[in-house]
Structure formats: C-alpha cells, structure tokens
Amino acid sequence: MVQGIRIKMMEKDIELDSPDNMLAKNSVKSALLLPDDAVVSLSYKVDDRQKFCRMNETGTTFFLPDGWRDLQFFVDSVRAPS
C-alpha cells in the first residue's frame, strides 16, 4: 500500500501518494493549483525547528527525510493556492 505525504499550505491540507522518499515539485504545484512559474519550498519541523527538503540537481524533485511518513510537510510560495 502506498503511503501518502501530508502537506499543508495556508488553510489547504492535501495528501499526495508517494511510494518512496522523493516527491516531484510539479505534483505539489498541481495538487495546490499553483501556476507553473511558482517558486515553492517544502519544509517540515523537527524539535520545533523548521528544516527544508533538499532537491535534485535540476530542481524538479524534493528528497524527503528519513521518517517522512510520520511528518507534516509545509509548502511556501509567493503565490497563493487556488
């Protein structure tokens, strides 16, 4: 069974299916109805500290941290979701 990743942006909560520890940036944008040119960051909290997910060299995929299945992730962008 595929485990979903829980993502929050402003008042919007979504869950995306993710079979492994990688998440395409375009999947996040599509799910939140953000335009293609929106710049987004993906972060999570550990011990009340905000940490940002690393990306691949081309900037198209977020690498999720160990234990990602138990974390709540947050998306930030200068664009608001629709």
DSSP file (Angstrom, degrees, kcal/mol; ACC not computed):
  #  RESIDUE AA STRUCTURE BP1 BP2  ACC     N-H-->O    O-->H-N    N-H-->O    O-->H-N    TCO  KAPPA ALPHA  PHI   PSI    X-CA   Y-CA   Z-CA
    1    1 A M              0   0    0      0, 0.0     2,-0.3     0, 0.0     0, 0.0   0.000 360.0 360.0 360.0 135.5    0.0    0.0    0.0
    2    2 A V        -     0   0    0      1,-0.0     2,-0.4    15,-0.0    18,-0.0  -0.590 360.0-137.6 -78.9 132.4    1.3    3.4   -0.9
    3    3 A Q  E     -A   18   0A   0     15,-0.5    15,-1.7    -2,-0.3     2,-0.2  -0.748  18.1-133.5 -90.9 135.4    1.8    5.8    2.0
    4    4 A G  E     -A   17   0A   0     -2,-0.4     2,-0.5    13,-0.2    13,-0.2  -0.542   6.7-131.2 -88.8 154.4    0.7    9.4    1.5
    5    5 A I  E     -A   16   0A   0     11,-3.2    11,-2.1    -2,-0.2     2,-0.5  -0.912  20.5-136.1-103.6 129.0    2.7   12.5    2.3
    6    6 A R  E     -Ab  15  72A   0     65,-0.6    67,-2.7    -2,-0.5     2,-0.4  -0.743  27.2-179.0 -90.0 124.2    0.7   15.1    4.3
    7    7 A I  E     -Ab  14  73A   0      7,-2.6     7,-3.0    -2,-0.5     2,-0.4  -0.969  10.3-167.0-129.0 139.1    1.2   18.7    3.0
    8    8 A K  E     +Ab  13  74A   0     65,-2.1    67,-2.4    -2,-0.4     2,-0.4  -0.982   9.0 175.4-126.6 136.2   -0.2   22.0    4.3
    9    9 A M  E >   -A   12   0A   0      3,-2.7     3,-2.4    -2,-0.4     2,-0.2  -0.921  67.8 -51.2-139.3 114.0   -0.2   25.4    2.6
   10   10 A M  T 3  S-     0   0    0     -2,-0.4    65,-0.0    65,-0.3    70,-0.0  -0.413 123.8 -19.0  55.9-123.5   -2.0   28.1    4.3
   11   11 A E  T 3  S+     0   0    0     -2,-0.2     2,-0.5    -3,-0.1    -1,-0.3   0.432 117.7  99.9 -91.9   2.3   -5.5   26.8    5.1
   12   12 A K  E <   -A    9   0A   0     -3,-2.4    -3,-2.7    20,-0.0     2,-0.5  -0.780  50.5-171.0 -96.5 126.1   -5.3   24.0    2.5
   13   13 A D  E     +A    8   0A   0     -2,-0.5     2,-0.3    -5,-0.2    -5,-0.2  -0.963  13.5 168.9-113.8 130.0   -4.4   20.4    3.6
   14   14 A I  E     -A    7   0A   0     -7,-3.0    -7,-2.6    -2,-0.5     2,-0.4  -0.889  24.5-146.9-133.1 165.7   -3.6   17.8    1.0
   15   15 A E  E     -A    6   0A   0     -2,-0.3     2,-0.4    -9,-0.2    -9,-0.2  -0.991  13.8-166.7-134.2 128.1   -2.2   14.3    0.8
   16   16 A L  E     -A    5   0A   0    -11,-2.1   -11,-3.2    -2,-0.4     2,-0.2  -0.913  25.5-116.1-113.2 139.6   -0.2   13.0   -2.1
   17   17 A D  E     +A    4   0A   0     -2,-0.4   -13,-0.2   -13,-0.2   -14,-0.0  -0.537  37.4 173.8 -71.1 136.8    0.7    9.4   -2.8
   18   18 A S  E     -A    3   0A   0    -15,-1.7   -15,-0.5    -2,-0.2     5,-0.1  -0.887  22.2-169.5-147.9 113.6    4.4    8.7   -2.6
   19   19 A P  S    S+     0   0    0      0, 0.0     2,-0.2     0, 0.0    -1,-0.1   0.658  76.8  11.7 -77.9 -13.9    5.9    5.2   -2.9
   20   20 A D  S    S-     0   0    0      2,-0.4   -17,-0.0   -17,-0.1     0, 0.0  -0.704  98.9 -71.4-145.6-164.3    9.3    6.4   -1.8
   21   21 A N  S    S+     0   0    0     -2,-0.2    43,-3.5    43,-0.1     2,-0.4   0.023  98.4  86.5 -92.1  29.6   11.3    9.3   -0.4
   22   22 A M  E     -E   63   0B   0     41,-0.2    -2,-0.4     2,-0.0     2,-0.4  -0.971  51.2-172.5-128.7 146.0   11.0   11.5   -3.5
   23   23 A L  E     -E   62   0B   0     39,-2.2    39,-3.3    -2,-0.4     2,-0.2  -0.979  24.5-125.4-140.6 123.6    8.3   14.0   -4.5
   24   24 A A  E >>  -E   61   0B   0     -2,-0.4     4,-1.4    37,-0.2     3,-0.6  -0.466  12.9-139.0 -69.3 133.5    8.1   15.8   -7.8
   25   25 A K  H 3> S+     0   0    0     35,-2.9     4,-2.2     1,-0.2     5,-0.2   0.867 104.0  57.9 -59.7 -37.3    7.8   19.5   -7.5
   26   26 A N  H 3> S+     0   0    0     34,-0.5     4,-2.6     1,-0.2    -1,-0.2   0.821 100.4  57.2 -64.8 -30.9    5.2   19.6  -10.3
   27   27 A S  H <> S+     0   0    0     -3,-0.6     4,-2.3     2,-0.2    -1,-0.2   0.905 108.0  47.3 -64.6 -41.0    3.0   17.2   -8.3
   28   28 A V  H  X S+     0   0    0     -4,-1.4     4,-1.9     2,-0.2    -2,-0.2   0.939 113.3  47.8 -64.7 -47.5    2.9   19.7   -5.4
   29   29 A K  H  <>S+     0   0    0     -4,-2.2     5,-3.0     1,-0.2     4,-0.4   0.916 113.3  48.0 -60.8 -44.1    2.1   22.6   -7.7
   30   30 A S  H ><5S+     0   0    0     -4,-2.6     3,-1.0     1,-0.2    -1,-0.2   0.922 110.8  50.1 -63.8 -44.7   -0.6   20.7   -9.5
   31   31 A A  H 3<5S+     0   0    0     -4,-2.3    -1,-0.2     1,-0.3    -2,-0.2   0.838 116.7  41.3 -64.3 -33.1   -2.3   19.5   -6.2
   32   32 A L  T 3<5S-     0   0    0     -4,-1.9    50,-1.1    -5,-0.2    -1,-0.3   0.371 111.0-120.6 -95.5   4.0   -2.3   23.0   -4.8
   33   33 A L  T < 5 +     0   0    0     -3,-1.0    49,-0.3    -4,-0.4    -3,-0.2   0.884  56.4 158.8  57.3  42.3   -3.3   24.6   -8.2
   34   34 A L      < -     0   0    0     -5,-3.0    -1,-0.2    -6,-0.2    -2,-0.1  -0.712  45.1-103.7 -92.1 147.0   -0.2   26.7   -8.3
   35   35 A P    >   -     0   0    0      0, 0.0     3,-1.9     0, 0.0    -1,-0.1  -0.272  30.7-109.5 -67.7 158.0    1.0   28.1  -11.7
   36   36 A D  T 3  S+     0   0    0      1,-0.3    -7,-0.1    -6,-0.0    -6,-0.0   0.809 117.3  54.2 -57.3 -32.4    4.0   26.5  -13.4
   37   37 A D  T 3  S+     0   0    0      2,-0.1    -1,-0.3     0, 0.0     2,-0.2   0.412  80.7 120.1 -87.0   4.2    6.2   29.5  -12.7
   38   38 A A    <   -     0   0    0     -3,-1.9     2,-0.5     1,-0.1    -9,-0.1  -0.478  59.8-137.8 -69.9 135.0    5.5   29.5   -8.9
   39   39 A V        -     0   0    0     -2,-0.2    39,-0.6     2,-0.0     2,-0.3  -0.832  29.6-176.1 -91.4 127.7    8.6   29.0   -6.8
   40   40 A V  E     -C   77   0A   0     -2,-0.5     2,-0.3    37,-0.2    37,-0.2  -0.920  17.8-161.5-127.6 151.4    7.9   26.6   -3.9
   41   41 A S  E     -C   76   0A   0     35,-2.0    35,-1.8    -2,-0.3     2,-0.5  -0.954  10.3-148.7-125.4 151.3    9.8   25.3   -0.9
   42   42 A L  E     +C   75   0A   0     -2,-0.3    11,-3.0    11,-0.3     2,-0.3  -0.983  26.7 164.2-121.8 124.9    8.9   22.2    1.1
   43   43 A S  E     -CD  74  52A   0     31,-2.6    31,-2.8    -2,-0.5     2,-0.3  -0.841  17.6-168.2-136.2 171.6    9.7   22.1    4.8
   44   44 A Y  E     -CD  73  51A   0      7,-2.3     7,-3.1    -2,-0.3     2,-0.4  -0.939  24.2-112.6-151.8 166.9    9.0   20.1    8.0
   45   45 A K  E     + D   0  50A   0     27,-0.6     2,-0.4    -2,-0.3     5,-0.2  -0.910  24.6 177.4-114.6 138.0    9.5   20.6   11.7
   46   46 A V  E >  S- D   0  49A   0      3,-2.4     3,-1.5    -2,-0.4    -2,-0.0  -0.982  80.0 -13.0-134.4 122.1   11.8   18.6   14.0
   47   47 A D  T 3  S-     0   0    0     -2,-0.4     3,-0.1     1,-0.3    -1,-0.1   0.907 129.0 -55.5  51.9  45.9   12.0   19.6   17.6
   48   48 A D  T 3  S+     0   0    0      1,-0.2     2,-0.4     0, 0.0    -1,-0.3   0.660 114.1 120.1  62.5  18.5   10.3   23.0   16.8
   49   49 A R  E <   -D   46   0A   0     -3,-1.5    -3,-2.4     2,-0.0     2,-0.4  -0.950  62.6-130.4-113.9 133.4   12.9   23.7   14.2
   50   50 A Q  E     -D   45   0A   0     -2,-0.4     2,-0.4    -5,-0.2    -5,-0.2  -0.685  26.9-174.4 -83.0 128.8   12.0   24.2   10.5
   51   51 A K  E     -D   44   0A   0     -7,-3.1    -7,-2.3    -2,-0.4     2,-0.4  -0.961  15.2-137.7-123.9 142.8   14.0   22.2    8.1
   52   52 A F  E     -D   43   0A   0     -2,-0.4    -9,-0.3    -9,-0.2     2,-0.2  -0.783  21.0-115.5-102.4 143.0   13.8   22.4    4.3
   53   53 A C        -     0   0    0    -11,-3.0   -11,-0.3    -2,-0.4    11,-0.1  -0.502  29.5-122.1 -74.3 140.4   13.9   19.4    2.0
   54   54 A R  E     -F   63   0B   0      9,-0.5     9,-2.9    -2,-0.2     2,-0.3  -0.358  25.9-145.3 -73.4 162.0   16.8   19.1   -0.4
   55   55 A M  E     -F   62   0B   0      7,-0.2     7,-0.2     1,-0.1    -1,-0.0  -0.867  18.9 -99.3-126.3 161.9   16.2   18.9   -4.1
   56   56 A N    >   -     0   0    0      5,-2.0     3,-1.5    -2,-0.3    -1,-0.1  -0.211  48.9 -92.8 -71.1 173.2   17.9   17.1   -7.0
   57   57 A E  T 3  S+     0   0    0      1,-0.3    -1,-0.1     2,-0.1    -2,-0.0   0.789 125.7  49.7 -61.6 -30.0   20.4   19.0   -9.2
   58   58 A T  T 3  S-     0   0    0      3,-0.0    -1,-0.3     1,-0.0    -2,-0.0   0.535 108.1-122.7 -89.0  -5.5   17.7   20.0  -11.7
   59   59 A G  S <  S+     0   0    0     -3,-1.5    -2,-0.1     2,-0.2     3,-0.1   0.760  82.4 109.1  74.2  25.4   15.4   21.4   -9.1
   60   60 A T        +     0   0    0      1,-0.2   -35,-2.9   -35,-0.1   -34,-0.5   0.594  69.3  47.7-107.1 -14.3   12.5   19.1  -10.1
   61   61 A T  E     -E   24   0B   0    -37,-0.3    -5,-2.0   -36,-0.1     2,-0.4  -0.992  65.6-142.6-137.2 133.5   12.3   16.7   -7.2
   62   62 A F  E     -EF  23  55B   0    -39,-3.3   -39,-2.2    -2,-0.4     2,-0.6  -0.744  16.7-139.7 -88.3 139.3   12.3   17.0   -3.4
   63   63 A F  E     -EF  22  54B   0     -9,-2.9    -9,-0.5    -2,-0.4   -41,-0.2  -0.896  19.4-141.9 -96.5 125.1   14.1   14.4   -1.3
   64   64 A L        -     0   0    0    -43,-3.5     3,-0.1    -2,-0.6     4,-0.1  -0.623  17.9-115.4 -88.6 146.4   12.1   13.5    1.8
   65   65 A P    >   -     0   0    0      0, 0.0     3,-1.4     0, 0.0    -1,-0.1  -0.241  42.2 -77.3 -75.9 165.4   13.9   12.9    5.1
   66   66 A D  T 3  S+     0   0    0      1,-0.3     0, 0.0     2,-0.1     0, 0.0  -0.342 122.3  26.8 -55.6 141.8   14.0    9.6    7.0
   67   67 A G  T >  S+     0   0    0     -3,-0.1     3,-1.9     1,-0.1    -1,-0.3   0.667  76.4 147.1  77.4  16.5   10.8    9.1    8.8
   68   68 A W  G X   +     0   0    0     -3,-1.4     3,-1.5     1,-0.3    -2,-0.1   0.768  59.9  69.8 -58.6 -27.6    8.9   11.2    6.3
   69   69 A R  G 3  S+     0   0    0      1,-0.3    -1,-0.3   -64,-0.1   -63,-0.1   0.772 102.2  45.0 -62.6 -24.7    5.7    9.1    6.7
   70   70 A D  G <  S+     0   0    0     -3,-1.9     2,-0.3     2,-0.1    -1,-0.3   0.351  99.5  92.1-100.2   5.0    5.2   10.4   10.2
   71   71 A L    <   -     0   0    0     -3,-1.5   -65,-0.6    -4,-0.2     2,-0.5  -0.684  66.9-135.4-104.4 153.5    5.9   14.1    9.4
   72   72 A Q  E     -b    6   0A   0     -2,-0.3   -27,-0.6   -27,-0.2     2,-0.3  -0.926  27.8-153.9 -99.7 127.5    3.6   17.0    8.4
   73   73 A F  E     -bC   7  44A   0    -67,-2.7   -65,-2.1    -2,-0.5     2,-0.4  -0.712   3.2-151.5-104.3 155.9    5.1   19.0    5.5
   74   74 A F  E     -bC   8  43A   0    -31,-2.8   -31,-2.6    -2,-0.3     2,-0.5  -0.983   1.4-152.0-129.7 136.8    4.6   22.6    4.6
   75   75 A V  E     - C   0  42A   0    -67,-2.4     2,-0.4    -2,-0.4   -65,-0.3  -0.910  11.7-170.7-107.8 134.5    4.7   24.4    1.3
   76   76 A D  E     + C   0  41A   0    -35,-1.8   -35,-2.0    -2,-0.5     2,-0.3  -0.965  14.7 154.6-122.0 142.9    5.6   28.0    1.0
   77   77 A S  E     - C   0  40A   0     -2,-0.4   -37,-0.2   -37,-0.2   -39,-0.0  -0.977  51.6-122.4-157.8 156.0    5.4   30.1   -2.1
   78   78 A V  S    S+     0   0    0    -39,-0.6     2,-0.4    -2,-0.3   -38,-0.1   0.627 100.1  73.8 -75.8 -11.8    5.0   33.8   -3.1
   79   79 A R  S    S-     0   0    0    -40,-0.3    -2,-0.1   -44,-0.1   -45,-0.0  -0.816  84.0-129.9-100.4 141.8    1.8   32.6   -4.9
   80   80 A A        -     0   0    0     -2,-0.4     2,-0.1     1,-0.1    -2,-0.1  -0.635  27.8-107.3 -87.8 148.0   -1.3   31.6   -3.1
   81   81 A P              0   0    0      0, 0.0   -48,-0.2     0, 0.0   -47,-0.1  -0.385 360.0 360.0 -70.9 153.7   -3.0   28.3   -3.8
   82   82 A S              0   0    0    -50,-1.1   -49,-0.1   -49,-0.3   -48,-0.1   0.440 360.0 360.0 -87.6 360.0   -6.3   28.4   -5.8
